[in-house]
Amino acid sequence: MRAAADQYELHYQDETHLDTNPYLSRVWHRIGVQPTVPAAGTNRRLTCFGSVEAFGRGRVEVLCAAQDSAAFIRYLDALEGRVLATGRRIFLVLDNGPCHTSKASRAAMAARAAWLQVIFLAPYCPNLNPKEREWRFLKRDVRSHLARTLRDFADEILAGLDRLGGERRDLVNDVPQWFLDGHRRPPTGRPPGRPMGSTNSYQRTVRRTKLAAPTSFQN
């Protein structure tokens, strides 16, 4: 690989969640006492799909609101943009996560076989993936839990990804507007509340208890 460094890049890929709640790391606490960290508001979460190049030539990072095959394919699109800009083919090292091994993801990787060579790690080997260690540094240094708005939350994460360094940094902000507007999932367009005239799809079984017959007493 070093002999053909001008023709290839070796990327280690992984994904992680980033929350508005504080990141929990090593802390001092009394034995037998569960440590607690105060947090304000309801937790919100973004997901980052990213890879680091083995020889320090940069990274590809995609910040989004889901961890599924569609988000992984969005990462492959960003990786393809890097290939077009550098002219170097990619060796991509992956774990065996569901979003990597699904039918849609395998088809997307097969469609990019002209410039993409995939290497799957053995199961349960995070120590072989340098990207795993980068997430720890990102969550330690990024103070996204202090952001006043969700827009600031996403911007702080992107700034932290840029600070991870590298010769070429391809950062993609794919955070949807509905997340920034405070929704937990894409709006359906329906008005809030229960639709008029709707009925329960689950029919509850009516259970009647048979009462005992009254007992008469004679004097």
Secondary structure, 3 states (H helix, E strand, C coil): CCCCCCCEEEEEEEEEEEECCCCCCCCCCCCCCCCCCCCCCCCCEEEEEEEEECCCCEEEEEEECCCCHHHHHHHHHHHHHHHHHHCCEEEEEECCCHHHHCHHHHHHHHHCCCCEEEEECCCCCHHHCHHHHHHHHHHHHCCHHHCCCHHHHHHHHHHHHHHCCCCEEEEEECCCHHHHCCCCCCCCCCCCCCCCCCCCCCCCCCCCCCCCCCCCCCC
